[in-house]
Amino acid sequence: MCKIQNAQSSFYTNHQQRKHIVHKIGGIKHLYANHFEQAQLQLTREPMGLCQLKLNPEITDLFDFQFEDIEIVGYESHPAIKAPVAV
């Protein structure tokens, strides 16, 4: 489950209790004038199904996780949208 929160970037987990992770992403949102066409294309896309983040249930301490203990299942994405770098 993802939630966007302004001016804060933090990572919370209650893996022990609910077996899911909430990732909050924050920051200033903006759009450059030379990216309007790409933004319009993005807005026409239908959302895809949610993926699952599977964690090794044998790991009980957040800091013990290794790359091999995490699996992303069912991730789908649209093709990349190219845009010029805004300077």
Biopython code that builds the backbone (N, CA, C, O; Angstrom):
import numpy as np
from Bio.PDB.StructureBuilder import StructureBuilder

atoms = [
    (1, "MET", "N", (0.864, -1.159, 0.000)),
    (1, "MET", "CA", (0.000, 0.000, 0.000)),
    (1, "MET", "C", (0.909, 1.220, 0.000)),
    (1, "MET", "O", (1.822, 1.310, 0.821)),
    (2, "CYS", "N", (0.675, 2.153, -0.902)),
    (2, "CYS", "CA", (1.475, 3.366, -0.974)),
    (2, "CYS", "C", (0.624, 4.580, -0.663)),
    (2, "CYS", "O", (-0.529, 4.655, -1.088)),
    (3, "LYS", "N", (1.174, 5.526, 0.069)),
    (3, "LYS", "CA", (0.519, 6.787, 0.367)),
    (3, "LYS", "C", (1.517, 7.899, 0.119)),
    (3, "LYS", "O", (2.701, 7.759, 0.426)),
    (4, "ILE", "N", (1.042, 8.999, -0.434)),
    (4, "ILE", "CA", (1.920, 10.130, -0.651)),
    (4, "ILE", "C", (1.661, 11.157, 0.441)),
    (4, "ILE", "O", (0.512, 11.494, 0.727)),
    (5, "GLN", "N", (2.719, 11.644, 1.041)),
    (5, "GLN", "CA", (2.619, 12.641, 2.094)),
    (5, "GLN", "C", (3.605, 13.751, 1.781)),
    (5, "GLN", "O", (4.773, 13.487, 1.496)),
    (6, "ASN", "N", (3.140, 14.991, 1.831)),
    (6, "ASN", "CA", (3.973, 16.121, 1.452)),
    (6, "ASN", "C", (5.079, 16.386, 2.472)),
    (6, "ASN", "O", (4.880, 16.231, 3.677)),
    (7, "ALA", "N", (6.244, 16.787, 1.969)),
    (7, "ALA", "CA", (7.399, 17.232, 2.758)),
    (7, "ALA", "C", (7.928, 16.199, 3.754)),
    (7, "ALA", "O", (8.512, 16.570, 4.771)),
    (8, "GLN", "N", (7.732, 14.919, 3.475)),
    (8, "GLN", "CA", (8.266, 13.903, 4.383)),
    (8, "GLN", "C", (8.570, 12.646, 3.588)),
    (8, "GLN", "O", (7.783, 12.256, 2.725)),
    (9, "SER", "N", (9.667, 12.027, 3.857)),
    (9, "SER", "CA", (9.990, 10.756, 3.231)),
    (9, "SER", "C", (10.406, 9.810, 4.345)),
    (9, "SER", "O", (11.443, 9.994, 4.982)),
    (10, "SER", "N", (9.589, 8.805, 4.568)),
    (10, "SER", "CA", (9.911, 7.878, 5.646)),
    (10, "SER", "C", (9.416, 6.487, 5.306)),
    (10, "SER", "O", (8.564, 6.309, 4.436)),
    (11, "PHE", "N", (9.946, 5.534, 5.986)),
    (11, "PHE", "CA", (9.615, 4.137, 5.727)),
    (11, "PHE", "C", (9.164, 3.495, 7.033)),
    (11, "PHE", "O", (9.896, 3.479, 8.023)),
    (12, "TYR", "N", (7.959, 2.974, 7.014)),
    (12, "TYR", "CA", (7.420, 2.342, 8.209)),
    (12, "TYR", "C", (7.144, 0.869, 7.917)),
    (12, "TYR", "O", (6.841, 0.492, 6.785)),
    (13, "THR", "N", (7.249, 0.077, 8.921)),
    (13, "THR", "CA", (6.867, -1.319, 8.754)),
    (13, "THR", "C", (6.217, -1.832, 10.030)),
    (13, "THR", "O", (6.639, -1.523, 11.145)),
    (14, "ASN", "N", (5.204, -2.604, 9.828)),
    (14, "ASN", "CA", (4.622, -3.328, 10.957)),
    (14, "ASN", "C", (4.512, -4.783, 10.528)),
    (14, "ASN", "O", (3.486, -5.437, 10.715)),
    (15, "HIS", "N", (5.598, -5.263, 9.950)),
    (15, "HIS", "CA", (5.684, -6.617, 9.412)),
    (15, "HIS", "C", (5.261, -7.667, 10.446)),
    (15, "HIS", "O", (4.598, -8.646, 10.104)),
    (16, "GLN", "N", (5.635, -7.464, 11.671)),
    (16, "GLN", "CA", (5.322, -8.454, 12.703)),
    (16, "GLN", "C", (3.813, -8.597, 12.916)),
    (16, "GLN", "O", (3.328, -9.703, 13.158)),
    (17, "GLN", "N", (3.067, -7.496, 12.829)),
    (17, "GLN", "CA", (1.655, -7.528, 13.158)),
    (17, "GLN", "C", (0.763, -7.742, 11.940)),
    (17, "GLN", "O", (-0.128, -8.591, 11.969)),
    (18, "ARG", "N", (0.991, -6.982, 10.870)),
    (18, "ARG", "CA", (0.050, -7.016, 9.746)),
    (18, "ARG", "C", (0.624, -7.604, 8.473)),
    (18, "ARG", "O", (-0.116, -7.805, 7.510)),
    (19, "LYS", "N", (1.883, -7.878, 8.435)),
    (19, "LYS", "CA", (2.536, -8.480, 7.274)),
    (19, "LYS", "C", (2.445, -7.597, 6.035)),
    (19, "LYS", "O", (2.345, -8.120, 4.925)),
    (20, "HIS", "N", (2.477, -6.290, 6.188)),
    (20, "HIS", "CA", (2.556, -5.393, 5.033)),
    (20, "HIS", "C", (3.378, -4.164, 5.376)),
    (20, "HIS", "O", (3.597, -3.848, 6.545)),
    (21, "ILE", "N", (3.822, -3.485, 4.346)),
    (21, "ILE", "CA", (4.662, -2.302, 4.509)),
    (21, "ILE", "C", (3.953, -1.097, 3.920)),
    (21, "ILE", "O", (3.370, -1.182, 2.840)),
    (22, "VAL", "N", (4.000, -0.001, 4.609)),
    (22, "VAL", "CA", (3.471, 1.268, 4.113)),
    (22, "VAL", "C", (4.676, 2.151, 3.822)),
    (22, "VAL", "O", (5.478, 2.429, 4.713)),
    (23, "HIS", "N", (4.801, 2.584, 2.592)),
    (23, "HIS", "CA", (5.920, 3.437, 2.193)),
    (23, "HIS", "C", (5.369, 4.819, 1.902)),
    (23, "HIS", "O", (4.551, 4.988, 0.998)),
    (24, "LYS", "N", (5.808, 5.796, 2.656)),
    (24, "LYS", "CA", (5.355, 7.171, 2.467)),
    (24, "LYS", "C", (6.445, 7.947, 1.738)),
    (24, "LYS", "O", (7.600, 7.975, 2.163)),
    (25, "ILE", "N", (6.054, 8.576, 0.631)),
    (25, "ILE", "CA", (6.987, 9.344, -0.178)),
    (25, "ILE", "C", (6.566, 10.804, -0.140)),
    (25, "ILE", "O", (5.395, 11.116, -0.353)),
    (26, "GLY", "N", (7.492, 11.685, 0.125)),
    (26, "GLY", "CA", (7.144, 13.098, 0.185)),
    (26, "GLY", "C", (8.067, 13.938, -0.668)),
    (26, "GLY", "O", (9.019, 13.436, -1.266)),
    (27, "GLY", "N", (7.776, 15.210, -0.715)),
    (27, "GLY", "CA", (8.599, 16.134, -1.475)),
    (27, "GLY", "C", (7.726, 17.075, -2.278)),
    (27, "GLY", "O", (6.499, 16.974, -2.275)),
    (28, "ILE", "N", (8.380, 17.981, -2.959)),
    (28, "ILE", "CA", (7.669, 18.967, -3.758)),
    (28, "ILE", "C", (7.364, 18.372, -5.128)),
    (28, "ILE", "O", (8.249, 17.819, -5.782)),
    (29, "LYS", "N", (6.108, 18.487, -5.561)),
    (29, "LYS", "CA", (5.703, 17.989, -6.874)),
    (29, "LYS", "C", (5.662, 19.169, -7.833)),
    (29, "LYS", "O", (5.117, 20.222, -7.502)),
    (30, "HIS", "N", (6.237, 18.998, -9.024)),
    (30, "HIS", "CA", (6.235, 20.066, -10.005)),
    (30, "HIS", "C", (6.257, 19.464, -11.399)),
    (30, "HIS", "O", (6.543, 18.278, -11.564)),
    (31, "LEU", "N", (5.955, 20.281, -12.407)),
    (31, "LEU", "CA", (5.937, 19.845, -13.799)),
    (31, "LEU", "C", (6.556, 20.942, -14.652)),
    (31, "LEU", "O", (6.116, 22.091, -14.610)),
    (32, "TYR", "N", (7.571, 20.590, -15.422)),
    (32, "TYR", "CA", (8.219, 21.557, -16.299)),
    (32, "TYR", "C", (7.379, 21.761, -17.562)),
    (32, "TYR", "O", (6.683, 20.845, -18.001)),
    (33, "ALA", "N", (7.445, 22.953, -18.142)),
    (33, "ALA", "CA", (6.649, 23.310, -19.324)),
    (33, "ALA", "C", (6.935, 22.377, -20.500)),
    (33, "ALA", "O", (6.033, 22.088, -21.286)),
    (34, "ASN", "N", (8.177, 21.899, -20.633)),
    (34, "ASN", "CA", (8.484, 21.010, -21.759)),
    (34, "ASN", "C", (8.131, 19.544, -21.495)),
    (34, "ASN", "O", (8.537, 18.665, -22.255)),
    (35, "HIS", "N", (7.383, 19.278, -20.430)),
    (35, "HIS", "CA", (6.938, 17.914, -20.119)),
    (35, "HIS", "C", (5.414, 17.766, -20.157)),
    (35, "HIS", "O", (4.891, 16.731, -19.745)),
    (36, "PHE", "N", (4.698, 18.779, -20.643)),
    (36, "PHE", "CA", (3.231, 18.715, -20.677)),
    (36, "PHE", "C", (2.722, 17.549, -21.519)),
    (36, "PHE", "O", (1.792, 16.851, -21.115)),
    (37, "GLU", "N", (3.325, 17.336, -22.681)),
    (37, "GLU", "CA", (2.878, 16.254, -23.570)),
    (37, "GLU", "C", (3.030, 14.889, -22.888)),
    (37, "GLU", "O", (2.140, 14.044, -22.980)),
    (38, "GLN", "N", (4.143, 14.682, -22.215)),
    (38, "GLN", "CA", (4.382, 13.414, -21.515)),
    (38, "GLN", "C", (3.414, 13.255, -20.337)),
    (38, "GLN", "O", (2.943, 12.151, -20.065)),
    (39, "ALA", "N", (3.120, 14.345, -19.648)),
    (39, "ALA", "CA", (2.172, 14.288, -18.524)),
    (39, "ALA", "C", (0.778, 13.934, -19.027)),
    (39, "ALA", "O", (0.072, 13.153, -18.390)),
    (40, "GLN", "N", (0.373, 14.500, -20.163)),
    (40, "GLN", "CA", (-0.938, 14.174, -20.732)),
    (40, "GLN", "C", (-1.006, 12.688, -21.093)),
    (40, "GLN", "O", (-2.020, 12.037, -20.843)),
    (41, "LEU", "N", (0.066, 12.152, -21.676)),
    (41, "LEU", "CA", (0.110, 10.720, -22.002)),
    (41, "LEU", "C", (-0.015, 9.888, -20.729)),
    (41, "LEU", "O", (-0.767, 8.914, -20.698)),
    (42, "GLN", "N", (0.710, 10.259, -19.689)),
    (42, "GLN", "CA", (0.646, 9.525, -18.414)),
    (42, "GLN", "C", (-0.779, 9.485, -17.869)),
    (42, "GLN", "O", (-1.221, 8.460, -17.348)),
    (43, "LEU", "N", (-1.493, 10.600, -17.989)),
    (43, "LEU", "CA", (-2.864, 10.678, -17.471)),
    (43, "LEU", "C", (-3.847, 9.832, -18.254)),
    (43, "LEU", "O", (-4.928, 9.540, -17.745)),
    (44, "THR", "N", (-3.515, 9.424, -19.481)),
    (44, "THR", "CA", (-4.417, 8.574, -20.278)),
    (44, "THR", "C", (-4.262, 7.101, -19.938)),
    (44, "THR", "O", (-5.107, 6.293, -20.323)),
    (45, "ARG", "N", (-3.225, 6.739, -19.243)),
    (45, "ARG", "CA", (-2.948, 5.322, -18.962)),
    (45, "ARG", "C", (-3.821, 4.796, -17.824)),
    (45, "ARG", "O", (-4.030, 5.461, -16.809)),
    (46, "GLU", "N", (-4.313, 3.600, -18.028)),
    (46, "GLU", "CA", (-5.100, 2.914, -17.000)),
    (46, "GLU", "C", (-4.146, 2.278, -15.990)),
    (46, "GLU", "O", (-3.145, 1.679, -16.384)),
    (47, "PRO", "N", (-4.436, 2.397, -14.709)),
    (47, "PRO", "CA", (-3.583, 1.743, -13.707)),
    (47, "PRO", "C", (-3.607, 0.226, -13.883)),
    (47, "PRO", "O", (-4.627, -0.353, -14.258)),
    (48, "MET", "N", (-2.496, -0.390, -13.614)),
    (48, "MET", "CA", (-2.398, -1.853, -13.675)),
    (48, "MET", "C", (-2.630, -2.419, -12.281)),
    (48, "MET", "O", (-2.666, -1.684, -11.294)),
    (49, "GLY", "N", (-2.784, -3.718, -12.221)),
    (49, "GLY", "CA", (-3.006, -4.371, -10.935)),
    (49, "GLY", "C", (-1.843, -4.153, -9.986)),
    (49, "GLY", "O", (-0.714, -3.919, -10.417)),
    (50, "LEU", "N", (-2.118, -4.229, -8.710)),
    (50, "LEU", "CA", (-1.081, -4.048, -7.692)),
    (50, "LEU", "C", (-0.180, -5.272, -7.618)),
    (50, "LEU", "O", (-0.635, -6.405, -7.775)),
    (51, "CYS", "N", (1.077, -5.033, -7.382)),
    (51, "CYS", "CA", (2.009, -6.139, -7.178)),
    (51, "CYS", "C", (2.041, -6.482, -5.688)),
    (51, "CYS", "O", (1.449, -5.788, -4.862)),
    (52, "GLN", "N", (2.724, -7.535, -5.377)),
    (52, "GLN", "CA", (2.879, -7.946, -3.982)),
    (52, "GLN", "C", (4.363, -7.947, -3.626)),
    (52, "GLN", "O", (5.211, -8.340, -4.428)),
    (53, "LEU", "N", (4.649, -7.509, -2.438)),
    (53, "LEU", "CA", (6.002, -7.575, -1.907)),
    (53, "LEU", "C", (6.008, -8.711, -0.891)),
    (53, "LEU", "O", (5.381, -8.616, 0.164)),
    (54, "LYS", "N", (6.715, -9.771, -1.215)),
    (54, "LYS", "CA", (6.767, -10.928, -0.318)),
    (54, "LYS", "C", (8.084, -10.917, 0.434)),
    (54, "LYS", "O", (9.160, -10.805, -0.154)),
    (55, "LEU", "N", (7.973, -11.036, 1.739)),
    (55, "LEU", "CA", (9.143, -11.051, 2.617)),
    (55, "LEU", "C", (9.313, -12.437, 3.214)),
    (55, "LEU", "O", (8.334, -13.125, 3.503)),
    (56, "ASN", "N", (10.532, -12.830, 3.390)),
    (56, "ASN", "CA", (10.829, -14.118, 4.000)),
    (56, "ASN", "C", (10.254, -14.133, 5.419)),
    (56, "ASN", "O", (10.693, -13.350, 6.261)),
    (57, "PRO", "N", (9.290, -14.999, 5.697)),
    (57, "PRO", "CA", (8.649, -15.018, 7.027)),
    (57, "PRO", "C", (9.576, -15.476, 8.152)),
    (57, "PRO", "O", (9.258, -15.302, 9.328)),
    (58, "GLU", "N", (10.719, -16.059, 7.797)),
    (58, "GLU", "CA", (11.651, -16.510, 8.833)),
    (58, "GLU", "C", (12.463, -15.359, 9.424)),
    (58, "GLU", "O", (13.072, -15.508, 10.483)),
    (59, "ILE", "N", (12.473, -14.207, 8.739)),
    (59, "ILE", "CA", (13.212, -13.045, 9.236)),
    (59, "ILE", "C", (12.310, -12.292, 10.205)),
    (59, "ILE", "O", (11.194, -11.912, 9.851)),
    (60, "THR", "N", (12.786, -12.078, 11.410)),
    (60, "THR", "CA", (11.966, -11.407, 12.427)),
    (60, "THR", "C", (12.479, -10.018, 12.793)),
    (60, "THR", "O", (11.801, -9.277, 13.504)),
    (61, "ASP", "N", (13.667, -9.661, 12.314)),
    (61, "ASP", "CA", (14.235, -8.345, 12.593)),
    (61, "ASP", "C", (14.400, -7.608, 11.270)),
    (61, "ASP", "O", (15.006, -8.136, 10.337)),
    (62, "LEU", "N", (13.867, -6.398, 11.182)),
    (62, "LEU", "CA", (13.905, -5.607, 9.952)),
    (62, "LEU", "C", (15.321, -5.475, 9.399)),
    (62, "LEU", "O", (15.507, -5.505, 8.182)),
    (63, "PHE", "N", (16.308, -5.332, 10.252)),
    (63, "PHE", "CA", (17.675, -5.100, 9.822)),
    (63, "PHE", "C", (18.399, -6.373, 9.383)),
    (63, "PHE", "O", (19.545, -6.309, 8.937)),
    (64, "ASP", "N", (17.741, -7.530, 9.507)),
    (64, "ASP", "CA", (18.346, -8.793, 9.073)),
    (64, "ASP", "C", (17.999, -9.136, 7.628)),
    (64, "ASP", "O", (18.548, -10.094, 7.082)),
    (65, "PHE", "N", (17.098, -8.376, 6.990)),
    (65, "PHE", "CA", (16.710, -8.687, 5.618)),
    (65, "PHE", "C", (17.880, -8.509, 4.661)),
    (65, "PHE", "O", (18.632, -7.538, 4.742)),
    (66, "GLN", "N", (18.014, -9.468, 3.756)),
    (66, "GLN", "CA", (18.979, -9.416, 2.661)),
    (66, "GLN", "C", (18.184, -9.362, 1.357)),
    (66, "GLN", "O", (16.978, -9.611, 1.352)),
    (67, "PHE", "N", (18.852, -9.039, 0.260)),
    (67, "PHE", "CA", (18.197, -8.956, -1.049)),
    (67, "PHE", "C", (17.402, -10.229, -1.358)),
    (67, "PHE", "O", (16.293, -10.158, -1.887)),
    (68, "GLU", "N", (17.962, -11.372, -1.033)),
    (68, "GLU", "CA", (17.335, -12.664, -1.328)),
    (68, "GLU", "C", (16.053, -12.906, -0.527)),
    (68, "GLU", "O", (15.277, -13.798, -0.872)),
    (69, "ASP", "N", (15.820, -12.135, 0.526)),
    (69, "ASP", "CA", (14.649, -12.313, 1.378)),
    (69, "ASP", "C", (13.426, -11.543, 0.885)),
    (69, "ASP", "O", (12.354, -11.626, 1.485)),
    (70, "ILE", "N", (13.585, -10.796, -0.206)),
    (70, "ILE", "CA", (12.508, -9.937, -0.704)),
    (70, "ILE", "C", (12.181, -10.327, -2.137)),
    (70, "ILE", "O", (13.078, -10.498, -2.963)),
    (71, "GLU", "N", (10.881, -10.468, -2.431)),
    (71, "GLU", "CA", (10.445, -10.833, -3.774)),
    (71, "GLU", "C", (9.278, -9.942, -4.186)),
    (71, "GLU", "O", (8.325, -9.769, -3.427)),
    (72, "ILE", "N", (9.354, -9.382, -5.385)),
    (72, "ILE", "CA", (8.248, -8.592, -5.944)),
    (72, "ILE", "C", (7.525, -9.497, -6.932)),
    (72, "ILE", "O", (8.125, -9.987, -7.888)),
    (73, "VAL", "N", (6.238, -9.715, -6.699)),
    (73, "VAL", "CA", (5.454, -10.641, -7.510)),
    (73, "VAL", "C", (4.346, -9.877, -8.240)),
    (73, "VAL", "O", (3.628, -9.078, -7.639)),
    (74, "GLY", "N", (4.222, -10.132, -9.532)),
    (74, "GLY", "CA", (3.121, -9.563, -10.305)),
    (74, "GLY", "C", (3.287, -8.111, -10.693)),
    (74, "GLY", "O", (2.294, -7.425, -10.934)),
    (75, "TYR", "N", (4.524, -7.618, -10.762)),
    (75, "TYR", "CA", (4.744, -6.218, -11.129)),
    (75, "TYR", "C", (4.592, -6.043, -12.634)),
    (75, "TYR", "O", (5.208, -6.774, -13.410)),
    (76, "GLU", "N", (3.780, -5.087, -13.046)),
    (76, "GLU", "CA", (3.599, -4.746, -14.451)),
    (76, "GLU", "C", (3.768, -3.245, -14.597)),
    (76, "GLU", "O", (3.464, -2.487, -13.676)),
    (77, "SER", "N", (4.258, -2.811, -15.770)),
    (77, "SER", "CA", (4.388, -1.379, -16.004)),
    (77, "SER", "C", (4.115, -1.068, -17.469)),
    (77, "SER", "O", (4.252, -1.926, -18.341)),
    (78, "HIS", "N", (3.734, 0.158, -17.713)),
    (78, "HIS", "CA", (3.588, 0.643, -19.070)),
    (78, "HIS", "C", (4.977, 0.924, -19.630)),
    (78, "HIS", "O", (5.941, 1.014, -18.870)),
    (79, "PRO", "N", (5.093, 1.067, -20.961)),
    (79, "PRO", "CA", (6.392, 1.456, -21.522)),
    (79, "PRO", "C", (6.845, 2.814, -20.985)),
    (79, "PRO", "O", (6.026, 3.645, -20.594)),
    (80, "ALA", "N", (8.144, 3.021, -20.972)),
    (80, "ALA", "CA", (8.704, 4.284, -20.477)),
    (80, "ALA", "C", (8.226, 5.456, -21.343)),
    (80, "ALA", "O", (7.982, 5.303, -22.540)),
    (81, "ILE", "N", (8.102, 6.601, -20.725)),
    (81, "ILE", "CA", (7.769, 7.837, -21.437)),
    (81, "ILE", "C", (9.048, 8.675, -21.456)),
    (81, "ILE", "O", (9.542, 9.097, -20.411)),
    (82, "LYS", "N", (9.568, 8.905, -22.643)),
    (82, "LYS", "CA", (10.801, 9.696, -22.790)),
    (82, "LYS", "C", (10.474, 11.181, -22.722)),
    (82, "LYS", "O", (9.448, 11.616, -23.243)),
    (83, "ALA", "N", (11.333, 11.951, -22.089)),
    (83, "ALA", "CA", (11.162, 13.403, -21.986)),
    (83, "ALA", "C", (12.549, 14.042, -21.951)),
    (83, "ALA", "O", (13.495, 13.462, -21.418)),
    (84, "PRO", "N", (12.660, 15.238, -22.520)),
    (84, "PRO", "CA", (13.958, 15.920, -22.463)),
    (84, "PRO", "C", (14.266, 16.354, -21.034)),
    (84, "PRO", "O", (13.365, 16.585, -20.229)),
    (85, "VAL", "N", (15.543, 16.457, -20.744)),
    (85, "VAL", "CA", (15.954, 16.933, -19.425)),
    (85, "VAL", "C", (15.663, 18.440, -19.368)),
    (85, "VAL", "O", (16.041, 19.190, -20.268)),
    (86, "ALA", "N", (15.000, 18.858, -18.320)),
    (86, "ALA", "CA", (14.685, 20.284, -18.155)),
    (86, "ALA", "C", (15.835, 20.961, -17.411)),
    (86, "ALA", "O", (16.263, 20.506, -16.350)),
    (87, "VAL", "N", (16.319, 22.048, -17.984)),
    (87, "VAL", "CA", (17.407, 22.788, -17.346)),
    (87, "VAL", "C", (17.004, 24.226, -17.101)),
    (87, "VAL", "O", (17.794, 25.007, -16.569)),
]
sb = StructureBuilder()
sb.init_structure("model")
sb.init_model(0)
sb.init_chain("A")
sb.init_seg("    ")
for serial, (resi, resn, name, xyz) in enumerate(atoms, 1):
    if name == "N":
        sb.init_residue(resn, " ", resi, " ")
    sb.init_atom(name, np.array(xyz, "f"), 0.0, 1.0, " ", f" {name:<3s}", serial, name[0])
structure = sb.get_structure()
